[in-house]
Amino acid sequence: MPALHRSLDAAVRLAQIAGMDIPEQLRVFALAWAAADAKAYELEEKKTAELAKRCKALGSDLSVAAAEREVKATQSWHDHIGEIARARYEANKARGELDYWKAKFEAWLVAQSHAREIAA
């Protein structure tokens, strides 16, 4: 289980155990999403630099296109792309949790509004 997923699960459990209200839970999920998104963004942004570094390590005997093909054919490059995809997945999952709690909070606000209207 990726570290971010464990930390997100821990944040959820902590929020539930601590009895946090929904706005506080939203804050916890927003921070978890921000961390996950930052990690994914960093990996995505460094992808081109990583490819260039690996191509350069092959030497200057190959054309740029040939060096890129060589690098992209390696298992380590596939692993690197997999790491980027997992980081984006975790960020998207964290965003989904944040959106879920936002919707839940909105529903709670509407219910509170309706309760006030009925009581009035």
All heavy atoms as an XYZ file, in Angstrom:
938
protein
N       0.849     -1.182      0.000
C       0.000      0.000      0.000
C       0.890      1.238      0.000
O       1.763      1.376      0.842
C      -0.881     -0.040      1.261
C      -1.763      1.178      1.415
S      -2.744      1.192      2.935
C      -3.912     -0.080      2.593
N       0.682      2.153     -0.961
C       1.519      3.358     -1.022
C       1.413      4.175      0.259
O       0.388      4.191      0.930
C       0.953      4.120     -2.219
C       0.244      3.100     -3.037
C      -0.254      2.079     -2.067
N       2.499      4.868      0.574
C       2.553      5.654      1.806
C       1.454      6.706      1.862
O       0.854      6.929      2.911
C       3.919      6.318      1.941
N       1.182      7.335      0.733
C       0.150      8.379      0.723
C      -1.208      7.787      1.046
O      -1.983      8.364      1.792
C       0.103      9.078     -0.628
C      -0.958     10.165     -0.704
C      -0.638     11.263      0.311
C      -1.047     10.752     -2.064
N      -1.504      6.598      0.474
C      -2.784      5.954      0.742
C      -2.909      5.632      2.232
O      -3.952      5.846      2.830
C      -2.925      4.685     -0.101
C      -4.241      4.007      0.064
N      -5.419      4.612     -0.302
C      -4.562      2.805      0.573
C      -6.418      3.788     -0.035
N      -5.917      2.694      0.490
N      -1.814      5.156      2.817
C      -1.827      4.872      4.260
C      -2.060      6.149      5.052
O      -2.829      6.156      6.011
C      -0.521      4.221      4.677
C      -0.401      2.777      4.258
C       0.766      2.090      4.958
N       2.029      2.760      4.737
C       2.853      2.505      3.730
N       2.528      1.622      2.821
N       3.985      3.148      3.605
N      -1.420      7.243      4.634
C      -1.585      8.488      5.374
C      -2.993      9.036      5.201
O      -3.556      9.605      6.130
C      -0.543      9.520      4.952
O      -0.737      9.911      3.617
N      -3.581      8.858      4.022
C      -4.956      9.294      3.803
C      -5.907      8.466      4.654
O      -6.798      9.009      5.301
C      -5.317      9.180      2.320
C      -6.685      9.688      1.905
C      -6.857     11.154      2.292
C      -6.886      9.524      0.420
N      -5.707      7.144      4.657
C      -6.540      6.283      5.502
C      -6.404      6.676      6.964
O      -7.391      6.717      7.702
C      -6.145      4.811      5.338
C      -6.634      4.226      4.028
O      -7.493      4.857      3.375
O      -6.152      3.149      3.659
N      -5.189      6.959      7.378
C      -4.960      7.365      8.769
C      -5.663      8.679      9.067
O      -6.252      8.851     10.141
C      -3.464      7.490      9.041
N      -5.642      9.601      8.125
C      -6.315     10.886      8.313
C      -7.814     10.696      8.450
O      -8.467     11.333      9.283
C      -6.004     11.828      7.149
N      -8.363      9.792      7.634
C      -9.804      9.513      7.711
C     -10.153      8.934      9.072
O     -11.097      9.380      9.732
C     -10.228      8.539      6.587
C     -11.668      8.097      6.784
C     -10.042      9.185      5.235
N      -9.386      7.939      9.487
C      -9.664      7.318     10.794
C      -9.510      8.322     11.924
O     -10.326      8.366     12.849
C      -8.743      6.118     11.001
C      -9.160      4.910     10.207
C      -8.456      3.648     10.680
N      -7.005      3.726     10.516
C      -6.370      3.474      9.379
N      -7.036      3.157      8.300
N      -5.058      3.547      9.311
N      -8.477      9.147     11.844
C      -8.258     10.154     12.869
C      -9.431     11.124     12.924
O      -9.931     11.458     13.999
C      -6.963     10.916     12.602
C      -6.636     12.054     13.567
C      -6.428     11.506     14.974
C      -5.408     12.799     13.115
N      -9.905     11.549     11.758
C     -11.038     12.479     11.707
C     -12.283     11.846     12.317
O     -13.016     12.487     13.064
C     -11.307     12.908     10.264
N     -12.503     10.573     12.014
C     -13.683      9.891     12.538
C     -13.563      9.652     14.040
O     -14.514      9.876     14.790
C     -13.897      8.574     11.798
C     -14.309      8.786     10.355
C     -14.240      7.510      9.538
O     -13.582      6.548      9.902
N     -14.917      7.523      8.392
N     -12.403      9.209     14.480
C     -12.193      8.929     15.900
C     -12.267     10.214     16.715
O     -12.862     10.249     17.790
C     -10.824      8.239     16.119
C     -10.877      6.821     15.535
C     -10.463      8.187     17.595
C      -9.527      6.154     15.456
N     -11.666     11.267     16.190
C     -11.633     12.534     16.915
C     -12.993     13.229     16.907
O     -13.184     14.218     17.602
C     -10.579     13.454     16.318
N     -13.930     12.702     16.118
C     -15.244     13.310     16.052
C     -15.221     14.694     15.433
O     -15.982     15.576     15.825
N     -14.327     14.895     14.481
C     -14.223     16.202     13.835
C     -15.516     16.535     13.106
O     -16.165     15.653     12.553
C     -13.089     16.206     12.815
C     -11.732     16.119     13.391
S     -10.538     16.127     12.019
C      -9.057     15.778     12.916
N     -15.850     17.801     13.099
C     -17.004     18.202     12.313
C     -16.619     18.192     10.833
O     -15.449     18.064     10.471
C     -17.538     19.562     12.753
C     -16.499     20.672     12.664
O     -15.410     20.439     12.110
O     -16.788     21.772     13.152
N     -17.600     18.319      9.980
C     -17.359     18.187      8.550
C     -16.379     19.228      8.023
O     -15.479     18.880      7.249
C     -18.687     18.182      7.763
C     -19.467     16.912      8.114
C     -18.433     18.241      6.262
C     -20.846     16.832      7.502
N     -16.479     20.502      8.398
C     -15.484     21.451      7.883
C     -14.042     21.071      8.253
O     -13.123     21.222      7.444
C     -15.887     22.779      8.521
C     -17.345     22.645      8.768
C     -17.540     21.198      9.139
N     -13.850     20.553      9.454
C     -12.497     20.138      9.847
C     -12.058     18.924      9.038
O     -10.900     18.813      8.637
C     -12.452     19.840     11.347
C     -11.070     19.501     11.870
C     -10.039     20.608     11.670
O     -10.405     21.786     11.514
O      -8.830     20.284     11.665
N     -12.986     18.005      8.773
C     -12.660     16.855      7.933
C     -12.304     17.325      6.522
O     -11.398     16.776      5.898
C     -13.826     15.873      7.905
C     -14.013     15.140      9.220
C     -15.179     14.183      9.188
O     -15.629     13.775      8.129
N     -15.666     13.821     10.357
N     -13.027     18.334      6.042
C     -12.705     18.897      4.729
C     -11.272     19.412      4.703
O     -10.545     19.213      3.723
C     -13.653     20.043      4.393
C     -15.009     19.676      3.812
C     -15.880     20.919      3.709
C     -14.858     19.034      2.456
N     -10.865     20.065      5.762
C      -9.496     20.587      5.842
C      -8.480     19.447      5.784
O      -7.489     19.514      5.057
C      -9.307     21.397      7.122
C      -7.972     22.127      7.184
C      -7.791     22.858      8.501
N      -7.507     21.940      9.591
C      -6.322     21.324      9.772
N      -5.333     21.549      8.960
N      -6.150     20.503     10.783
N      -8.749     18.376      6.519
C      -7.843     17.217      6.527
C      -7.729     16.623      5.124
O      -6.638     16.339      4.639
C      -8.334     16.154      7.545
C      -7.593     14.839      7.367
C      -8.169     16.668      8.967
N      -8.869     16.458      4.461
C      -8.852     15.884      3.116
C      -8.213     16.834      2.105
O      -7.552     16.391      1.167
C     -10.259     15.488      2.677
C     -10.728     14.236      3.339
C     -11.755     14.261      4.248
C     -10.119     13.019      3.064
C     -12.184     13.100      4.866
C     -10.535     11.853      3.685
C     -11.575     11.892      4.587
N      -8.427     18.126      2.275
C      -7.804     19.102      1.373
C      -6.282     19.043      1.492
O      -5.571     19.094      0.483
C      -8.318     20.509      1.667
N      -5.790     18.926      2.704
C      -4.339     18.829      2.898
C      -3.790     17.530      2.318
O      -2.709     17.515      1.706
C      -3.995     18.945      4.381
C      -4.238     20.316      5.012
C      -4.020     20.255      6.523
C      -3.356     21.377      4.385
N      -4.524     16.430      2.486
C      -4.087     15.150      1.928
C      -4.050     15.221      0.402
O      -3.114     14.739     -0.236
C      -5.012     14.024      2.385
N      -5.072     15.843     -0.192
C      -5.095     15.979     -1.643
C      -3.943     16.864     -2.118
O      -3.275     16.555     -3.105
C      -6.428     16.560     -2.129
C      -6.362     16.921     -3.571
C      -6.311     16.061     -4.641
C      -6.270     18.230     -4.118
N      -6.204     16.765     -5.810
C      -6.178     18.101     -5.528
C      -6.263     19.503     -3.560
C      -6.087     19.204     -6.364
C      -6.173     20.595     -4.403
C      -6.082     20.431     -5.789
N      -3.714     17.964     -1.428
C      -2.646     18.878     -1.826
C      -1.296     18.166     -1.821
O      -0.490     18.336     -2.752
C      -2.613     20.102     -0.906
N      -1.044     17.359     -0.812
C       0.226     16.632     -0.733
C       0.339     15.620     -1.874
O       1.389     15.503     -2.521
C       0.356     15.935      0.618
N      -0.738     14.897     -2.124
C      -0.723     13.891     -3.190
C      -0.566     14.549     -4.556
O       0.181     14.069     -5.413
C      -2.008     13.065     -3.146
N      -1.266     15.652     -4.775
C      -1.190     16.348     -6.045
C       0.204     16.931     -6.267
O       0.730     16.889     -7.381
C      -2.249     17.447     -6.109
C      -2.398     18.012     -7.505
O      -2.670     17.226     -8.445
O      -2.233     19.232     -7.667
N       0.807     17.439     -5.215
C       2.157     17.993     -5.328
C       3.160     16.918     -5.729
O       4.023     17.153     -6.583
C       2.581     18.643     -4.015
N       3.022     15.734     -5.140
C       3.938     14.647     -5.480
C       3.770     14.238     -6.946
O       4.751     14.077     -7.672
C       3.705     13.440     -4.583
C       4.610     12.280     -4.917
C       4.379     11.095     -4.044
C       5.291      9.957     -4.487
N       5.074      8.745     -3.737
N       2.520     14.087     -7.374
C       2.263     13.699     -8.769
C       2.765     14.772     -9.725
O       3.389     14.462    -10.749
C       0.765     13.453     -8.970
N       2.511     16.024     -9.402
C       2.943     17.134    -10.262
C       4.465     17.147    -10.385
O       5.007     17.323    -11.491
C       2.434     18.460     -9.692
C       2.855     19.661    -10.492
C       2.212     19.990    -11.680
C       3.905     20.470    -10.065
C       2.603     21.092    -12.424
C       4.293     21.570    -10.809
C       3.650     21.880    -11.981
O       4.038     22.965    -12.717
N       5.137     16.957     -9.270
C       6.600     16.969     -9.291
C       7.142     15.856    -10.195
O       8.039     16.092    -11.014
C       7.146     16.794     -7.877
C       8.655     16.749     -7.817
C       9.198     16.506     -6.420
O       8.422     16.166     -5.515
O      10.408     16.663     -6.262
N       6.598     14.662    -10.049
C       7.057     13.550    -10.886
C       6.764     13.810    -12.364
O       7.597     13.523    -13.227
C       6.393     12.246    -10.437
C       6.891     11.674     -9.118
C       6.005     10.521     -8.669
C       8.339     11.220     -9.236
N       5.582     14.348    -12.658
C       5.231     14.638    -14.046
C       6.157     15.700    -14.641
O       6.578     15.579    -15.793
C       3.769     15.094    -14.125
C       2.779     13.974    -13.865
C       1.366     14.445    -13.568
O       1.162     15.660    -13.364
O       0.478     13.599    -13.518
N       6.458     16.716    -13.860
C       7.314     17.789    -14.350
C       8.763     17.333    -14.550
O       9.457     17.843    -15.421
C       7.277     18.986    -13.389
C       5.971     19.747    -13.436
C       5.676     20.343    -14.795
O       6.540     21.031    -15.365
O       4.563     20.110    -15.308
N       9.206     16.386    -13.761
C      10.591     15.915    -13.862
C      10.769     14.813    -14.905
O      11.897     14.394    -15.168
C      11.062     15.391    -12.501
C      11.277     16.488    -11.484
C      11.769     15.903    -10.176
C      12.093     16.975     -9.171
N      12.534     16.401     -7.892
N       9.689     14.359    -15.508
C       9.760     13.252    -16.460
C      10.681     13.573    -17.632
O      11.525     12.754    -18.006
C       8.352     12.918    -16.952
C       8.277     11.779    -17.916
C       6.822     11.521    -18.276
C       6.722     10.880    -19.625
N       5.347     10.794    -20.088
N      10.551     14.745    -18.218
C      11.380     15.127    -19.365
C      12.850     15.225    -18.970
O      13.732     14.759    -19.708
C      10.889     16.464    -19.954
O       9.519     16.319    -20.320
C      11.699     16.859    -21.178
N      13.109     15.807    -17.807
C      14.495     15.920    -17.339
C      15.090     14.541    -17.071
O      16.264     14.295    -17.387
C      14.555     16.774    -16.078
N      14.277     13.653    -16.523
C      14.751     12.288    -16.259
C      15.069     11.570    -17.563
O      16.085     10.873    -17.667
C      13.703     11.512    -15.462
C      14.097     10.110    -15.101
C      15.291     10.016    -14.163
O      15.552     10.959    -13.407
O      15.971      8.963    -14.193
N      14.227     11.753    -18.562
C      14.477     11.137    -19.861
C      15.773     11.676    -20.460
O      16.615     10.911    -20.949
C      13.301     11.398    -20.811
C      13.444     10.857    -22.230
C      13.589      9.335    -22.222
C      12.246     11.277    -23.067
N      15.973     12.981    -20.393
C      17.197     13.586    -20.931
C      18.435     13.071    -20.205
O      19.457     12.766    -20.832
C      17.117     15.107    -20.818
N      18.337     12.952    -18.900
C      19.473     12.459    -18.106
C      19.823     11.025    -18.508
O      20.998     10.686    -18.684
C      19.118     12.529    -16.618
C      20.236     12.108    -15.700
C      19.871     12.329    -14.250
C      19.086     11.148    -13.756
N      18.822     11.173    -12.321
N      18.807     10.213    -18.679
C      19.054      8.816    -19.056
C      19.605      8.706    -20.480
O      20.460      7.857    -20.754
C      17.784      7.986    -18.900
C      17.373      7.810    -17.452
C      16.116      6.992    -17.331
N      15.633      6.945    -15.966
C      14.884      5.975    -15.487
N      14.516      4.978    -16.258
N      14.479      6.005    -14.241
N      19.106      9.558    -21.375
C      19.623      9.558    -22.750
C      21.091      9.980    -22.764
O      21.914      9.386    -23.466
C      18.798     10.500    -23.631
S      17.159      9.873    -24.044
N      21.417     10.999    -21.990
C      22.798     11.494    -21.928
C      23.738     10.414    -21.411
O      24.880     10.290    -21.867
C      22.863     12.731    -21.041
C      24.212     13.397    -21.024
C      24.196     14.660    -20.209
C      25.576     15.295    -20.209
N      25.620     16.510    -19.418
N      23.246      9.605    -20.472
C      24.074      8.538    -19.904
C      24.424      7.471    -20.935
O      25.421      6.757    -20.784
C      23.353      7.897    -18.715
N      23.628      7.382    -22.002
C      23.922      6.399    -23.058
C      25.099      6.827    -23.926
O      25.651      6.020    -24.668
C      22.690      6.176    -23.937
C      21.506      5.475    -23.281
C      20.331      5.421    -24.253
C      21.891      4.076    -22.827
N      25.428      8.096    -23.875
C      26.547      8.597    -24.679
C      26.050      9.343    -25.895
O      24.861      9.402    -26.185
N      26.994      9.881    -26.656
C      26.642     10.711    -27.812
C      26.681      9.936    -29.125
O      26.554     10.531    -30.194
C      27.568     11.923    -27.880
O      28.911     11.487    -28.009
N      26.876      8.626    -29.057
C      26.933      7.822    -30.284
C      25.572      7.679    -30.950
O      25.493      7.413    -32.146
C      27.483      6.423    -29.984
C      28.933      6.474    -29.517
O      29.574      7.521    -29.717
O      29.398      5.480    -28.949
N      24.517      7.847    -30.177
C      23.159      7.664    -30.697
C      22.504      9.000    -30.989
O      22.794     10.008    -30.343
C      22.293      6.920    -29.665
C      22.719      5.514    -29.267
C      21.864      5.019    -28.099
C      22.574      4.563    -30.441
N      21.578      8.985    -31.949
C      20.772     10.184    -32.182
C      19.833     10.347    -30.981
O      19.638      9.424    -30.191
C      19.948     10.039    -33.458
O      18.954      9.049    -33.285
N      19.246     11.520    -30.856
C      18.321     11.780    -29.743
C      17.159     10.797    -29.802
O      16.774     10.209    -28.784
C      17.823     13.241    -29.776
C      16.726     13.463    -28.749
C      18.971     14.198    -29.554
N      16.591     10.606    -30.983
C      15.451      9.699    -31.135
C      15.834      8.264    -30.753
O      15.080      7.565    -30.067
C      14.920      9.751    -32.559
N      17.001      7.829    -31.191
C      17.449      6.466    -30.870
C      17.692      6.312    -29.372
O      17.329      5.286    -28.775
C      18.711      6.129    -31.651
N      18.289      7.315    -28.763
C      18.538      7.262    -27.321
C      17.214      7.206    -26.553
O      17.077      6.433    -25.598
C      19.360      8.469    -26.880
N      16.235      8.011    -26.984
C      14.925      7.989    -26.322
C      14.269      6.625    -26.456
O      13.681      6.120    -25.502
C      14.012      9.077    -26.890
C      14.379     10.455    -26.402
C      13.427     11.533    -26.909
O      12.430     11.214    -27.600
O      13.689     12.718    -26.606
N      14.352      6.029    -27.638
C      13.786      4.683    -27.827
C      14.456      3.676    -26.905
O      13.795      2.835    -26.306
C      13.936      4.242    -29.282
C      12.872      4.769    -30.209
C      12.880      4.034    -31.558
N      14.197      3.994    -32.193
C      14.684      4.960    -32.972
N      13.983      6.038    -33.218
N      15.888      4.838    -33.521
N      15.784      3.776    -26.804
C      16.528      2.855    -25.935
C      16.079      3.003    -24.474
O      15.847      2.027    -23.779
C      18.036      3.096    -26.050
C      18.643      2.645    -27.340
C      18.578      1.140    -27.523
O      18.820      0.395    -26.543
O      18.277      0.707    -28.644
N      15.984      4.238    -24.013
C      15.595      4.497    -22.627
C      14.171      4.017    -22.373
O      13.886      3.344    -21.381
C      15.732      5.994    -22.277
C      15.080      6.310    -20.941
C      17.194      6.400    -22.270
N      13.271      4.364    -23.289
C      11.855      4.022    -23.095
C      11.598      2.524    -23.180
O      10.549      2.048    -22.731
C      10.986      4.775    -24.098
C      10.917      6.263    -23.794
C      10.085      7.004    -24.806
C       9.990      8.475    -24.460
N       9.180      9.241    -25.426
N      12.539      1.777    -23.710
C      12.396      0.326    -23.812
C      12.868     -0.401    -22.547
O      12.671     -1.597    -22.423
C      13.165     -0.195    -25.022
N      13.449      0.332    -21.607
C      13.984     -0.320    -20.410
C      12.908     -0.522    -19.342
O      11.919      0.218    -19.270
C      15.126      0.512    -19.786
O      14.592      1.761    -19.337
C      16.260      0.744    -20.778
N      13.131     -1.509    -18.525
C      12.202     -1.780    -17.419
C      12.222     -0.645    -16.402
O      11.186     -0.288    -15.839
C      12.561     -3.107    -16.723
C      11.575     -3.505    -15.633
C      10.158     -3.678    -16.150
O       9.945     -4.317    -17.172
N       9.194     -3.109    -15.462
N      13.380     -0.043    -16.199
C      13.453      1.047    -15.223
C      12.608      2.243    -15.666
O      12.014      2.931    -14.832
C      14.902      1.473    -14.964
O      15.468      2.049    -16.117
N      12.532      2.499    -16.993
C      11.673      3.588    -17.480
C      10.202      3.217    -17.280
O       9.405      4.051    -16.855
C      11.951      3.898    -18.949
C      11.145      5.072    -19.421
C      10.038      5.046    -20.213
C      11.356      6.445    -19.088
N       9.555      6.304    -20.404
C      10.350      7.192    -19.719
C      12.294      7.120    -18.323
C      10.253      8.571    -19.616
C      12.207      8.501    -18.210
C      11.192      9.204    -18.849
N       9.858      1.981    -17.541
C       8.479      1.528    -17.312
C       8.126      1.659    -15.835
O       7.001      2.074    -15.498
C       8.296      0.086    -17.793
C       8.262     -0.028    -19.279
N       7.129     -0.336    -19.984
C       9.239      0.147    -20.213
C       7.397     -0.348    -21.276
N       8.677     -0.070    -21.432
N       9.059      1.324    -14.971
C       8.827      1.470    -13.530
C       8.634      2.941    -13.165
O       7.781      3.282    -12.343
C       9.997      0.883    -12.734
C      10.101     -0.625    -12.880
O       9.134     -1.267    -13.342
O      11.183     -1.165    -12.553
N       9.434      3.803    -13.776
C       9.336      5.243    -13.517
C       7.960      5.766    -13.945
O       7.310      6.517    -13.201
C      10.451      5.974    -14.267
C      10.456      7.449    -14.072
N      10.723      8.038    -12.854
C      10.206      8.463    -14.931
C      10.641      9.357    -12.984
N      10.325      9.638    -14.245
N       7.509      5.367    -15.113
C       6.186      5.782    -15.598
C       5.101      5.223    -14.684
O       4.111      5.905    -14.375
C       5.971      5.320    -17.061
C       6.992      5.983    -17.988
C       4.547      5.596    -17.526
C       6.980      7.498    -17.966
N       5.287      4.002    -14.210
C       4.334      3.415    -13.263
C       4.261      4.213    -11.974
O       3.173      4.397    -11.409
N       5.405      4.686    -11.506
C       5.431      5.511    -10.291
C       4.654      6.808    -10.505
O       3.900      7.252     -9.630
C       6.878      5.816     -9.904
C       7.006      6.647     -8.658
C       8.446      7.020     -8.330
O       9.364      6.700     -9.115
O       8.639      7.656     -7.283
N       4.820      7.415    -11.675
C       4.086      8.640    -11.996
C       2.582      8.355    -12.024
O       1.785      9.111    -11.458
C       4.558      9.227    -13.344
C       6.004      9.719    -13.232
C       3.637     10.363    -13.799
C       6.630     10.089    -14.561
N       2.200      7.256    -12.659
C       0.777      6.905    -12.753
C       0.185      6.631    -11.372
O      -0.937      7.060    -11.079
C       0.599      5.686    -13.661
N       0.925      5.939    -10.524
C       0.426      5.662     -9.160
C       0.268      6.950     -8.362
O      -0.697      7.114     -7.614
C       1.356      4.675     -8.450
C       1.185      3.244     -8.920
C       2.007      2.265     -8.083
N       3.437      2.518     -8.159
C       4.223      2.102     -9.151
N       3.725      1.412    -10.151
N       5.524      2.359     -9.137
N       1.210      7.862     -8.531
C       1.118      9.137     -7.814
C      -0.103      9.928     -8.285
O      -0.816     10.528     -7.467
C       2.396      9.953     -8.021
N      -0.358      9.936     -9.594
C      -1.536     10.640    -10.115
C      -2.817      9.966     -9.630
O      -3.790     10.623     -9.282
C      -1.477     10.689    -11.643
C      -2.635     11.355    -12.325
C      -3.024     12.731    -11.831
N      -1.939     13.678    -11.749
C      -1.946     14.733    -10.914
N      -2.962     14.957    -10.111
N      -0.924     15.554    -10.879
N      -2.821      8.618     -9.592
C      -3.972      7.870     -9.081
C      -4.265      8.260     -7.627
O      -5.411      8.523     -7.265
C      -3.716      6.364     -9.186
C      -4.721      5.527     -8.437
C      -5.983      5.281     -8.977
C      -4.420      4.999     -7.191
C      -6.908      4.521     -8.292
C      -5.345      4.246     -6.497
C      -6.588      4.006     -7.045
O      -7.505      3.264     -6.354
N      -3.226      8.294     -6.817
C      -3.411      8.651     -5.403
C      -3.931     10.079     -5.268
O      -4.795     10.356     -4.435
C      -2.101      8.480     -4.633
C      -1.674      7.045     -4.450
C      -2.646      6.208     -3.633
O      -3.270      6.738     -2.691
O      -2.795      5.017     -3.946
N      -3.428     10.980     -6.099
C      -3.903     12.367     -6.054
C      -5.372     12.447     -6.474
O      -6.167     13.145     -5.842
C      -3.043     13.257     -6.954
N      -5.728     11.719     -7.515
C      -7.116     11.727     -7.969
C      -8.039     11.106     -6.929
O      -9.160     11.571     -6.714
C      -7.249     10.991     -9.303
C      -6.644     11.751    -10.452
O      -6.424     12.952    -10.368
N      -6.350     11.057    -11.531
N      -7.565     10.057     -6.284
C      -8.365      9.411     -5.240
C      -8.561     10.361     -4.058
O      -9.664     10.474     -3.518
C      -7.689      8.114     -4.796
C      -8.570      7.252     -3.936
C      -8.004      5.857     -3.793
C      -6.783      5.905     -2.930
N      -6.307      4.590     -2.541
N      -7.505     11.055     -3.689
C      -7.607     12.025     -2.591
C      -8.561     13.150     -2.972
O      -9.343     13.632     -2.144
C      -6.224     12.578     -2.240
N      -8.521     13.570     -4.235
C      -9.438     14.618     -4.700
C     -10.881     14.124     -4.647
O     -11.795     14.866     -4.288
C      -9.070     15.057     -6.115
C      -9.962     16.142     -6.680
C      -9.929     17.373     -5.771
N     -10.931     18.331     -6.123
C     -10.678     19.555     -6.552
N      -9.432     19.964     -6.662
N     -11.645     20.360     -6.847
N     -11.085     12.862     -4.996
C     -12.420     12.270     -4.913
C     -12.947     12.280     -3.488
O     -14.124     12.577     -3.247
N     -12.083     11.957     -2.538
C     -12.488     11.994     -1.131
C     -12.847     13.416     -0.713
O     -13.841     13.635     -0.016
C     -11.373     11.461     -0.230
C     -11.274      9.968     -0.190
C     -12.466      9.311      0.483
O     -12.969      9.829      1.512
O     -12.893      8.266     -0.015
N     -12.047     14.368     -1.138
C     -12.321     15.767     -0.822
C     -13.664     16.191     -1.419
O     -14.490     16.804     -0.734
C     -11.197     16.658     -1.344
C     -11.384     18.166     -1.175
C     -11.535     18.538      0.294
C     -10.220     18.907     -1.810
N     -13.897     15.833     -2.668
C     -15.167     16.183     -3.311
C     -16.349     15.516     -2.616
O     -17.416     16.120     -2.474
C     -15.138     15.799     -4.797
C     -14.213     16.679     -5.615
O     -13.824     17.772     -5.123
O     -13.866     16.280     -6.740
N     -16.160     14.276     -2.177
C     -17.212     13.565     -1.443
C     -17.584     14.322     -0.178
O     -18.763     14.542      0.105
C     -16.759     12.145     -1.108
C     -17.637     11.470     -0.087
C     -18.854     10.908     -0.464
C     -17.268     11.397      1.258
C     -19.674     10.297      0.473
C     -18.081     10.798      2.187
C     -19.281     10.247      1.791
O     -20.089      9.641      2.724
N     -16.575     14.723      0.581
C     -16.850     15.427      1.837
C     -17.433     16.813      1.586
O     -18.260     17.299      2.358
C     -15.590     15.501      2.702
C     -15.368     14.185      3.376
C     -14.489     13.213      2.999
C     -16.075     13.677      4.503
N     -14.608     12.131      3.824
C     -15.569     12.381      4.760
C     -17.083     14.171      5.316
C     -16.044     11.593      5.798
C     -17.555     13.383      6.354
C     -17.036     12.118      6.590
N     -17.040     17.444      0.486
C     -17.651     18.728      0.133
C     -19.147     18.539     -0.153
O     -19.982     19.327      0.302
C     -16.973     19.343     -1.098
C     -15.663     19.997     -0.824
C     -15.111     20.592     -2.123
C     -13.809     21.301     -1.903
N     -13.288     21.863     -3.165
N     -19.474     17.498     -0.921
C     -20.882     17.221     -1.231
C     -21.656     16.886      0.038
O     -22.801     17.329      0.220
C     -20.985     16.071     -2.235
N     -21.027     16.123      0.910
C     -21.682     15.761      2.171
C     -21.940     17.026      3.006
O     -23.003     17.169      3.612
C     -20.800     14.768      2.931
C     -21.470     14.131      4.101
C     -20.626     12.989      4.647
C     -21.362     12.345      5.785
N     -20.730     11.147      6.256
N     -20.985     17.926      3.032
C     -21.139     19.167      3.774
C     -22.254     20.017      3.172
O     -23.083     20.588      3.882
C     -19.822     19.937      3.802
C     -19.875     21.198      4.612
C     -20.208     21.173      5.962
C     -19.588     22.415      4.027
C     -20.252     22.334      6.712
C     -19.632     23.587      4.779
C     -19.966     23.546      6.116
N     -22.287     20.103      1.845
C     -23.354     20.852      1.179
C     -24.720     20.260      1.512
O     -25.679     20.997      1.761
C     -23.138     20.871     -0.341
C     -21.989     21.739     -0.785
C     -22.223     23.217     -0.506
O     -23.362     23.693     -0.650
O     -21.245     23.890     -0.143
N     -24.827     18.938      1.499
C     -26.096     18.285      1.847
C     -26.480     18.600      3.285
O     -27.660     18.832      3.594
C     -25.982     16.775      1.634
N     -25.497     18.619      4.167
C     -25.765     18.948      5.570
C     -26.263     20.385      5.695
O     -27.204     20.670      6.433
C     -24.498     18.747      6.397
C     -24.661     19.100      7.840
C     -25.212     18.325      8.819
C     -24.272     20.331      8.458
N     -25.186     19.004     10.015
C     -24.615     20.236      9.824
C     -23.666     21.495      8.004
C     -24.373     21.260     10.725
C     -23.424     22.511      8.901
C     -23.788     22.394     10.242
N     -25.656     21.302      4.951
C     -26.088     22.702      4.980
C     -27.525     22.842      4.490
O     -28.331     23.577      5.085
C     -25.171     23.574      4.126
C     -23.774     23.853      4.674
C     -22.956     24.623      3.646
C     -23.836     24.609      5.980
N     -27.848     22.137      3.422
C     -29.219     22.183      2.897
C     -30.194     21.618      3.912
O     -31.266     22.191      4.149
C     -29.306     21.425      1.549
C     -30.751     21.229      1.122
C     -28.528     22.172      0.479
N     -29.849     20.520      4.555
C     -30.715     19.912      5.566
C     -30.927     20.867      6.735
O     -32.041     20.993      7.257
C     -30.125     18.587      6.038
N     -29.861     21.541      7.146
C     -29.976     22.510      8.236
C     -30.896     23.663      7.828
O     -31.702     24.132      8.627
C     -28.596     23.055      8.614
C     -27.680     22.013      9.212
C     -28.234     21.450     10.503
O     -28.642     22.189     11.387
N     -28.267     20.134     10.587
N     -30.763     24.116      6.598
C     -31.612     25.198      6.100
C     -33.072     24.795      6.079
O     -33.950     25.543      6.520
C     -31.152     25.611      4.703
O     -32.003     26.594      4.176
N     -33.339     23.579      5.608
C     -34.713     23.082      5.569
C     -35.273     22.933      6.982
O     -36.447     23.240      7.226
C     -34.785     21.758      4.823
C     -34.637     21.891      3.348
N     -35.538     22.548      2.546
C     -33.664     21.456      2.518
C     -35.144     22.508      1.291
N     -33.983     21.871      1.243
N     -34.444     22.472      7.892
C     -34.903     22.306      9.279
C     -35.274     23.662      9.875
O     -36.269     23.782     10.614
C     -33.816     21.634     10.116
N     -34.495     24.697      9.569
C     -34.819     26.036     10.064
C     -36.127     26.558      9.458
O     -36.919     27.194     10.127
C     -33.669     27.002      9.773
C     -32.493     26.851     10.706
C     -31.511     28.012     10.583
N     -30.963     28.175      9.241
C     -29.931     27.517      8.739
N     -29.306     26.636      9.489
N     -29.508     27.744      7.519
N     -36.330     26.273      8.164
C     -37.560     26.709      7.501
C     -38.778     26.042      8.108
O     -39.827     26.677      8.285
C     -37.485     26.414      6.011
C     -36.521     27.303      5.248
C     -36.385     26.891      3.790
O     -37.134     25.984      3.338
O     -35.531     27.477      3.122
N     -38.661     24.744      8.405
C     -39.786     23.996      8.988
C     -40.059     24.498     10.405
O     -41.206     24.635     10.809
C     -39.489     22.489      8.980
C     -39.483     21.993      7.528
C     -40.483     21.725      9.814
C     -39.004     20.581      7.352
N     -39.014     24.792     11.143
C     -39.159     25.254     12.534
C     -39.734     26.656     12.589
O     -40.336     27.051     13.593
C     -37.817     25.203     13.245
N     -39.578     27.426     11.559
C     -40.032     28.822     11.570
C     -41.479     28.973     11.341
O     -42.363     28.403     11.211
C     -39.285     29.622     10.515
